């Protein structure tokens, strides 16, 4: 087991840390989707920012998972990457 994996396991053994980690999962999942769409389009953050008429730092914030973009921003991001934004609500299991 690598040191990073062991550290993550040790931190997530704490119930409070686990709850916070789980609460942030949707933001990080969205961030992964954004990064995947951008890389699939073969764009850098700067190139994407130019297409969206915004700044590279704005793209970096979106892709960090720390901010939740609006539906309008997701639509612009999708269009700029040649993608289609899809929203789906799933039942909790």
N, CA, C and O atoms as CSV, one atom per row, in Angstrom:
chain,resi,resn,atom,element,x,y,z
A,1,UNK,N,N,0.849,-1.169,0.000
A,1,UNK,CA,C,0.000,0.000,0.000
A,1,UNK,C,C,0.898,1.238,0.000
A,1,UNK,O,O,1.830,1.331,0.799
A,2,UNK,N,N,0.621,2.178,-0.888
A,2,UNK,CA,C,1.446,3.375,-0.940
A,2,UNK,C,C,1.182,4.246,0.276
A,2,UNK,O,O,0.163,4.094,0.950
A,3,UNK,N,N,2.096,5.151,0.549
A,3,UNK,CA,C,1.945,6.030,1.707
A,3,UNK,C,C,0.681,6.881,1.596
A,3,UNK,O,O,-0.009,7.093,2.593
A,4,UNK,N,N,0.371,7.369,0.398
A,4,UNK,CA,C,-0.818,8.202,0.211
A,4,UNK,C,C,-2.093,7.405,0.472
A,4,UNK,O,O,-3.009,7.900,1.128
A,5,UNK,N,N,-2.157,6.195,-0.029
A,5,UNK,CA,C,-3.333,5.345,0.188
A,5,UNK,C,C,-3.490,5.032,1.674
A,5,UNK,O,O,-4.602,5.046,2.203
A,6,UNK,N,N,-2.381,4.751,2.340
A,6,UNK,CA,C,-2.430,4.460,3.773
A,6,UNK,C,C,-2.878,5.685,4.560
A,6,UNK,O,O,-3.666,5.564,5.498
A,7,UNK,N,N,-2.385,6.858,4.190
A,7,UNK,CA,C,-2.781,8.092,4.860
A,7,UNK,C,C,-4.273,8.363,4.671
A,7,UNK,O,O,-4.969,8.720,5.622
A,8,UNK,N,N,-4.756,8.195,3.453
A,8,UNK,CA,C,-6.185,8.401,3.172
A,8,UNK,C,C,-7.031,7.434,4.006
A,8,UNK,O,O,-8.033,7.842,4.594
A,9,UNK,N,N,-6.643,6.178,4.061
A,9,UNK,CA,C,-7.386,5.185,4.837
A,9,UNK,C,C,-7.405,5.551,6.319
A,9,UNK,O,O,-8.427,5.411,6.990
A,10,UNK,N,N,-6.277,6.016,6.814
A,10,UNK,CA,C,-6.196,6.395,8.231
A,10,UNK,C,C,-7.088,7.610,8.521
A,10,UNK,O,O,-7.780,7.641,9.539
A,11,UNK,N,N,-7.073,8.596,7.643
A,11,UNK,CA,C,-7.909,9.791,7.829
A,11,UNK,C,C,-9.384,9.436,7.743
A,11,UNK,O,O,-10.187,9.896,8.555
A,12,UNK,N,N,-9.743,8.611,6.750
A,12,UNK,CA,C,-11.155,8.273,6.560
A,12,UNK,C,C,-11.686,7.295,7.605
A,12,UNK,O,O,-12.887,7.027,7.641
A,13,UNK,N,N,-10.827,6.771,8.438
A,13,UNK,CA,C,-11.287,5.932,9.552
A,13,UNK,C,C,-11.993,6.784,10.611
A,13,UNK,O,O,-12.765,6.271,11.421
A,14,UNK,N,N,-11.718,8.082,10.591
A,14,UNK,CA,C,-12.379,9.020,11.502
A,14,UNK,C,C,-13.780,9.296,10.953
A,14,UNK,O,O,-13.901,9.776,9.826
A,15,UNK,N,N,-14.843,9.008,11.712
A,15,UNK,CA,C,-16.210,9.188,11.208
A,15,UNK,C,C,-16.531,10.617,10.757
A,15,UNK,O,O,-17.259,10.803,9.782
A,16,UNK,N,N,-16.005,11.611,11.441
A,16,UNK,CA,C,-16.257,13.004,11.038
A,16,UNK,C,C,-15.581,13.316,9.706
A,16,UNK,O,O,-16.173,13.962,8.841
A,17,UNK,N,N,-14.357,12.861,9.544
A,17,UNK,CA,C,-13.633,13.081,8.293
A,17,UNK,C,C,-14.329,12.337,7.154
A,17,UNK,O,O,-14.448,12.866,6.050
A,18,UNK,N,N,-14.788,11.115,7.418
A,18,UNK,CA,C,-15.495,10.321,6.409
A,18,UNK,C,C,-16.773,11.022,5.968
A,18,UNK,O,O,-17.071,11.062,4.774
A,19,UNK,N,N,-17.537,11.577,6.915
A,19,UNK,CA,C,-18.790,12.263,6.595
A,19,UNK,C,C,-18.520,13.479,5.710
A,19,UNK,O,O,-19.249,13.716,4.746
A,20,UNK,N,N,-17.493,14.237,6.025
A,20,UNK,CA,C,-17.153,15.421,5.214
A,20,UNK,C,C,-16.687,15.005,3.824
A,20,UNK,O,O,-17.059,15.624,2.827
A,21,UNK,N,N,-15.879,13.964,3.762
A,21,UNK,CA,C,-15.389,13.438,2.476
A,21,UNK,C,C,-16.573,12.997,1.611
A,21,UNK,O,O,-16.639,13.328,0.427
A,22,UNK,N,N,-17.494,12.259,2.200
A,22,UNK,CA,C,-18.662,11.781,1.466
A,22,UNK,C,C,-19.554,12.937,1.016
A,22,UNK,O,O,-20.137,12.885,-0.066
A,23,UNK,N,N,-19.662,13.978,1.840
A,23,UNK,CA,C,-20.491,15.133,1.493
A,23,UNK,C,C,-19.937,15.883,0.283
A,23,UNK,O,O,-20.694,16.502,-0.463
A,24,UNK,N,N,-18.631,15.830,0.090
A,24,UNK,CA,C,-18.006,16.538,-1.028
A,24,UNK,C,C,-17.909,15.690,-2.296
A,24,UNK,O,O,-17.480,16.187,-3.337
A,25,UNK,N,N,-18.294,14.447,-2.223
A,25,UNK,CA,C,-18.171,13.536,-3.367
A,25,UNK,C,C,-18.848,14.061,-4.637
A,25,UNK,O,O,-18.248,13.966,-5.707
A,26,UNK,N,N,-20.071,14.611,-4.572
A,26,UNK,CA,C,-20.698,15.094,-5.811
A,26,UNK,C,C,-19.904,16.213,-6.495
A,26,UNK,O,O,-19.820,16.248,-7.723
A,27,UNK,N,N,-19.326,17.120,-5.717
A,27,UNK,CA,C,-18.532,18.194,-6.316
A,27,UNK,C,C,-17.311,17.639,-7.033
A,27,UNK,O,O,-16.975,18.080,-8.132
A,28,UNK,N,N,-16.646,16.668,-6.408
A,28,UNK,CA,C,-15.454,16.108,-7.022
A,28,UNK,C,C,-15.799,15.235,-8.229
A,28,UNK,O,O,-15.020,15.158,-9.179
A,29,UNK,N,N,-16.942,14.587,-8.200
A,29,UNK,CA,C,-17.381,13.814,-9.365
A,29,UNK,C,C,-17.636,14.748,-10.550
A,29,UNK,O,O,-17.252,14.443,-11.680
A,30,UNK,N,N,-18.277,15.873,-10.290
A,30,UNK,CA,C,-18.509,16.853,-11.344
A,30,UNK,C,C,-17.184,17.390,-11.870
A,30,UNK,O,O,-17.013,17.544,-13.080
A,31,UNK,N,N,-16.255,17.672,-10.979
A,31,UNK,CA,C,-14.941,18.169,-11.395
A,31,UNK,C,C,-14.258,17.169,-12.332
A,31,UNK,O,O,-13.674,17.558,-13.343
A,32,UNK,N,N,-14.336,15.881,-11.991
A,32,UNK,CA,C,-13.744,14.850,-12.866
A,32,UNK,C,C,-14.404,14.853,-14.240
A,32,UNK,O,O,-13.724,14.702,-15.255
A,33,UNK,N,N,-15.726,15.025,-14.278
A,33,UNK,CA,C,-16.445,15.078,-15.558
A,33,UNK,C,C,-15.993,16.272,-16.396
A,33,UNK,O,O,-15.799,16.150,-17.605
A,34,UNK,N,N,-15.826,17.420,-15.751
A,34,UNK,CA,C,-15.389,18.619,-16.472
A,34,UNK,C,C,-13.999,18.418,-17.057
A,34,UNK,O,O,-13.761,18.724,-18.225
A,35,UNK,N,N,-13.093,17.908,-16.252
A,35,UNK,CA,C,-11.725,17.683,-16.725
A,35,UNK,C,C,-11.709,16.675,-17.866
A,35,UNK,O,O,-10.983,16.852,-18.844
A,36,UNK,N,N,-12.504,15.622,-17.744
A,36,UNK,CA,C,-12.583,14.614,-18.805
A,36,UNK,C,C,-13.078,15.227,-20.111
A,36,UNK,O,O,-12.532,14.945,-21.177
A,37,UNK,N,N,-14.110,16.064,-20.031
A,37,UNK,CA,C,-14.651,16.703,-21.236
A,37,UNK,C,C,-13.603,17.606,-21.879
A,37,UNK,O,O,-13.453,17.612,-23.101
A,38,UNK,N,N,-12.882,18.363,-21.068
A,38,UNK,CA,C,-11.861,19.267,-21.608
A,38,UNK,C,C,-10.725,18.497,-22.260
A,38,UNK,O,O,-10.296,18.841,-23.362
A,39,UNK,N,N,-10.233,17.458,-21.593
A,39,UNK,CA,C,-9.120,16.695,-22.162
A,39,UNK,C,C,-9.556,15.920,-23.403
A,39,UNK,O,O,-8.785,15.779,-24.352
A,40,UNK,N,N,-10.797,15.418,-23.396
A,40,UNK,CA,C,-11.328,14.728,-24.578
A,40,UNK,C,C,-11.372,15.680,-25.775
A,40,UNK,O,O,-11.161,15.268,-26.915
A,41,UNK,N,N,-11.650,16.958,-25.501
A,41,UNK,CA,C,-11.693,17.969,-26.561
A,41,UNK,C,C,-10.293,18.435,-26.958
A,41,UNK,O,O,-10.137,19.188,-27.919
A,42,UNK,N,N,-9.274,17.989,-26.220
A,42,UNK,CA,C,-7.897,18.357,-26.534
A,42,UNK,C,C,-7.580,19.809,-26.218
A,42,UNK,O,O,-6.764,20.437,-26.892
A,43,UNK,N,N,-8.232,20.338,-25.185
A,43,UNK,CA,C,-8.060,21.748,-24.838
A,43,UNK,C,C,-7.301,21.918,-23.532
A,43,UNK,O,O,-7.426,21.106,-22.615
A,44,UNK,N,N,-6.518,22.976,-23.460
A,44,UNK,CA,C,-5.930,23.379,-22.197
A,44,UNK,C,C,-6.961,24.236,-21.465
A,44,UNK,O,O,-7.967,24.642,-22.047
A,45,UNK,N,N,-6.707,24.503,-20.200
A,45,UNK,CA,C,-7.606,25.389,-19.464
A,45,UNK,C,C,-7.654,26.768,-20.117
A,45,UNK,O,O,-8.719,27.381,-20.189
A,46,UNK,N,N,-6.526,27.253,-20.587
A,46,UNK,CA,C,-6.478,28.571,-21.233
A,46,UNK,C,C,-7.281,28.593,-22.525
A,46,UNK,O,O,-8.009,29.550,-22.791
A,47,UNK,N,N,-7.151,27.547,-23.325
A,47,UNK,CA,C,-7.909,27.481,-24.580
A,47,UNK,C,C,-9.408,27.413,-24.312
A,47,UNK,O,O,-10.199,28.057,-25.000
A,48,UNK,N,N,-9.790,26.630,-23.312
A,48,UNK,CA,C,-11.198,26.533,-22.955
A,48,UNK,C,C,-11.716,27.874,-22.452
A,48,UNK,O,O,-12.817,28.295,-22.809
A,49,UNK,N,N,-10.927,28.539,-21.629
A,49,UNK,CA,C,-11.316,29.853,-21.116
A,49,UNK,C,C,-11.551,30.831,-22.257
A,49,UNK,O,O,-12.501,31.613,-22.226
A,50,UNK,N,N,-10.699,30.788,-23.248
A,50,UNK,CA,C,-10.857,31.677,-24.409
A,50,UNK,C,C,-12.177,31.382,-25.123
A,50,UNK,O,O,-12.901,32.307,-25.493
A,51,UNK,N,N,-12.488,30.121,-25.314
A,51,UNK,CA,C,-13.748,29.753,-25.961
A,51,UNK,C,C,-14.966,30.188,-25.155
A,51,UNK,O,O,-16.008,30.523,-25.718
A,52,UNK,N,N,-14.826,30.180,-23.831
A,52,UNK,CA,C,-15.944,30.531,-22.962
A,52,UNK,C,C,-15.969,32.020,-22.613
A,52,UNK,O,O,-16.870,32.489,-21.917
A,53,UNK,N,N,-14.973,32.754,-23.104
A,53,UNK,CA,C,-14.863,34.190,-22.811
A,53,UNK,C,C,-14.751,34.437,-21.313
A,53,UNK,O,O,-15.456,35.265,-20.737
A,54,UNK,N,N,-13.844,33.691,-20.709
A,54,UNK,CA,C,-13.588,33.835,-19.278
A,54,UNK,C,C,-12.090,33.691,-19.064
A,54,UNK,O,O,-11.323,33.776,-20.023
A,55,UNK,N,N,-11.663,33.477,-17.842
A,55,UNK,CA,C,-10.235,33.374,-17.539
A,55,UNK,C,C,-9.843,31.934,-17.207
A,55,UNK,O,O,-10.679,31.109,-16.839
A,56,UNK,N,N,-8.559,31.663,-17.347
A,56,UNK,CA,C,-8.033,30.341,-17.010
A,56,UNK,C,C,-8.265,30.040,-15.536
A,56,UNK,O,O,-8.548,28.898,-15.175
A,57,UNK,N,N,-8.148,31.053,-14.681
A,57,UNK,CA,C,-8.346,30.810,-13.251
A,57,UNK,C,C,-9.792,30.415,-12.945
A,57,UNK,O,O,-10.038,29.658,-12.006
A,58,UNK,N,N,-10.741,30.915,-13.719
A,58,UNK,CA,C,-12.140,30.508,-13.543
A,58,UNK,C,C,-12.299,29.037,-13.886
A,58,UNK,O,O,-12.985,28.302,-13.175
A,59,UNK,N,N,-11.671,28.605,-14.968
A,59,UNK,CA,C,-11.726,27.192,-15.361
A,59,UNK,C,C,-11.072,26.332,-14.279
A,59,UNK,O,O,-11.593,25.273,-13.929
A,60,UNK,N,N,-9.950,26.777,-13.758
A,60,UNK,CA,C,-9.264,26.033,-12.700
A,60,UNK,C,C,-10.166,25.879,-11.475
A,60,UNK,O,O,-10.214,24.807,-10.872
A,61,UNK,N,N,-10.879,26.942,-11.106
A,61,UNK,CA,C,-11.794,26.856,-9.960
A,61,UNK,C,C,-12.914,25.865,-10.229
A,61,UNK,O,O,-13.269,25.075,-9.354
A,62,UNK,N,N,-13.479,25.902,-11.442
A,62,UNK,CA,C,-14.547,24.954,-11.796
A,62,UNK,C,C,-14.048,23.517,-11.691
A,62,UNK,O,O,-14.749,22.641,-11.184
A,63,UNK,N,N,-12.835,23.287,-12.174
A,63,UNK,CA,C,-12.274,21.939,-12.217
A,63,UNK,C,C,-11.691,21.488,-10.876
A,63,UNK,O,O,-11.296,20.331,-10.734
A,64,UNK,N,N,-11.635,22.378,-9.908
A,64,UNK,CA,C,-11.090,22.011,-8.595
A,64,UNK,C,C,-12.103,21.262,-7.746
A,64,UNK,O,O,-11.729,20.566,-6.803
A,65,UNK,N,N,-13.388,21.400,-8.074
A,65,UNK,CA,C,-14.422,20.767,-7.274
A,65,UNK,C,C,-14.820,21.576,-6.062
A,65,UNK,O,O,-15.617,21.117,-5.244
A,66,UNK,N,N,-14.280,22.767,-5.934
A,66,UNK,CA,C,-14.579,23.591,-4.760
A,66,UNK,C,C,-15.775,24.508,-4.964
A,66,UNK,O,O,-16.323,25.041,-3.999
A,67,UNK,N,N,-16.179,24.691,-6.205
A,67,UNK,CA,C,-17.349,25.523,-6.482
A,67,UNK,C,C,-18.310,24.738,-7.364
A,67,UNK,O,O,-17.887,23.956,-8.215
A,68,UNK,N,N,-19.591,24.951,-7.156
A,68,UNK,CA,C,-20.603,24.305,-7.977
A,68,UNK,C,C,-21.051,25.290,-9.061
A,68,UNK,O,O,-21.592,26.350,-8.749
A,69,UNK,N,N,-20.829,24.945,-10.323
A,69,UNK,CA,C,-21.220,25.860,-11.397
A,69,UNK,C,C,-22.734,25.881,-11.580
A,69,UNK,O,O,-23.432,24.930,-11.229
A,70,UNK,N,N,-23.217,26.967,-12.127
A,70,UNK,CA,C,-24.637,27.068,-12.457
A,70,UNK,C,C,-24.920,26.215,-13.689
A,70,UNK,O,O,-23.998,25.788,-14.383
A,71,UNK,N,N,-26.182,25.975,-13.950
A,71,UNK,CA,C,-26.562,25.219,-15.152
A,71,UNK,C,C,-26.124,25.973,-16.407
A,71,UNK,O,O,-25.703,25.361,-17.389
A,72,UNK,N,N,-26.221,27.281,-16.373
A,72,UNK,CA,C,-25.792,28.096,-17.515
A,72,UNK,C,C,-24.300,27.903,-17.782
A,72,UNK,O,O,-23.885,27.752,-18.931
A,73,UNK,N,N,-23.497,27.910,-16.716
A,73,UNK,CA,C,-22.056,27.709,-16.872
A,73,UNK,C,C,-21.758,26.306,-17.381
A,73,UNK,O,O,-20.894,26.132,-18.240
A,74,UNK,N,N,-22.460,25.305,-16.866
A,74,UNK,CA,C,-22.273,23.938,-17.367
A,74,UNK,C,C,-22.601,23.848,-18.850
A,74,UNK,O,O,-21.894,23.175,-19.600
A,75,UNK,N,N,-23.662,24.517,-19.279
A,75,UNK,CA,C,-24.041,24.502,-20.695
A,75,UNK,C,C,-22.964,25.165,-21.542
A,75,UNK,O,O,-22.636,24.669,-22.620
A,76,UNK,N,N,-22.411,26.272,-21.074
A,76,UNK,CA,C,-21.337,26.946,-21.809
A,76,UNK,C,C,-20.088,26.077,-21.874
A,76,UNK,O,O,-19.434,25.996,-22.913
A,77,UNK,N,N,-19.761,25.428,-20.763
A,77,UNK,CA,C,-18.601,24.543,-20.704
A,77,UNK,C,C,-18.796,23.389,-21.690
A,77,UNK,O,O,-17.891,23.049,-22.451
A,78,UNK,N,N,-19.984,22.799,-21.663
A,78,UNK,CA,C,-20.283,21.685,-22.565
A,78,UNK,C,C,-20.151,22.116,-24.019
A,78,UNK,O,O,-19.518,21.427,-24.818
A,79,UNK,N,N,-20.739,23.234,-24.357
A,79,UNK,CA,C,-20.673,23.717,-25.744
A,79,UNK,C,C,-19.229,23.959,-26.166
A,79,UNK,O,O,-18.837,23.596,-27.275
A,80,UNK,N,N,-18.446,24.562,-25.299
A,80,UNK,CA,C,-17.057,24.874,-25.616
A,80,UNK,C,C,-16.198,23.623,-25.780
A,80,UNK,O,O,-15.166,23.666,-26.450
A,81,UNK,N,N,-16.611,22.511,-25.175
A,81,UNK,CA,C,-15.844,21.263,-25.275
A,81,UNK,C,C,-16.463,20.280,-26.273
A,81,UNK,O,O,-15.989,19.153,-26.417
A,82,UNK,N,N,-17.524,20.714,-26.958
A,82,UNK,CA,C,-18.182,19.815,-27.904
A,82,UNK,C,C,-18.917,18.691,-27.204
A,82,UNK,O,O,-19.040,17.588,-27.736
A,83,UNK,N,N,-19.407,18.978,-26.000
A,83,UNK,CA,C,-20.103,17.985,-25.193
A,83,UNK,C,C,-21.556,18.392,-25.004
A,83,UNK,O,O,-22.000,19.431,-25.493
A,84,UNK,N,N,-22.278,17.555,-24.290
A,84,UNK,CA,C,-23.670,17.823,-23.951
A,84,UNK,C,C,-23.829,17.602,-22.459
A,84,UNK,O,O,-23.465,16.546,-21.940
A,85,UNK,N,N,-24.375,18.600,-21.766
A,85,UNK,CA,C,-24.602,18.467,-20.323
A,85,UNK,C,C,-25.883,17.677,-20.096
A,85,UNK,O,O,-26.905,17.933,-20.733
A,86,UNK,N,N,-25.819,16.720,-19.186
A,86,UNK,CA,C,-26.971,15.883,-18.848
A,86,UNK,C,C,-27.127,15.902,-17.329
A,86,UNK,O,O,-26.166,15.675,-16.593
A,87,UNK,N,N,-28.350,16.175,-16.869
A,87,UNK,CA,C,-28.632,16.161,-15.433
A,87,UNK,C,C,-29.552,14.988,-15.151
A,87,UNK,O,O,-30.517,14.753,-15.878
A,88,UNK,N,N,-29.246,14.252,-14.089
A,88,UNK,CA,C,-30.046,13.080,-13.754
A,88,UNK,C,C,-30.191,13.027,-12.239
A,88,UNK,O,O,-29.218,13.199,-11.505
A,89,UNK,N,N,-31.396,12.791,-11.787
A,89,UNK,CA,C,-31.655,12.599,-10.366
A,89,UNK,C,C,-31.869,11.124,-10.130
A,89,UNK,O,O,-32.685,10.495,-10.805
A,90,UNK,N,N,-31.143,10.562,-9.174
A,90,UNK,CA,C,-31.248,9.140,-8.887
A,90,UNK,C,C,-31.761,8.942,-7.473
A,90,UNK,O,O,-31.506,9.755,-6.585
A,91,UNK,N,N,-32.474,7.873,-7.281
A,91,UNK,CA,C,-32.977,7.520,-5.960
A,91,UNK,C,C,-31.814,7.092,-5.076
A,91,UNK,O,O,-30.931,6.355,-5.514
A,92,UNK,N,N,-31.818,7.555,-3.833
A,92,UNK,CA,C,-30.822,7.101,-2.876
A,92,UNK,C,C,-31.044,5.620,-2.577
A,92,UNK,O,O,-32.182,5.161,-2.477
A,93,UNK,N,N,-29.972,4.898,-2.438
A,93,UNK,CA,C,-30.094,3.476,-2.118
A,93,UNK,C,C,-29.624,3.181,-0.732
A,93,UNK,O,O,-29.658,2.029,-0.300
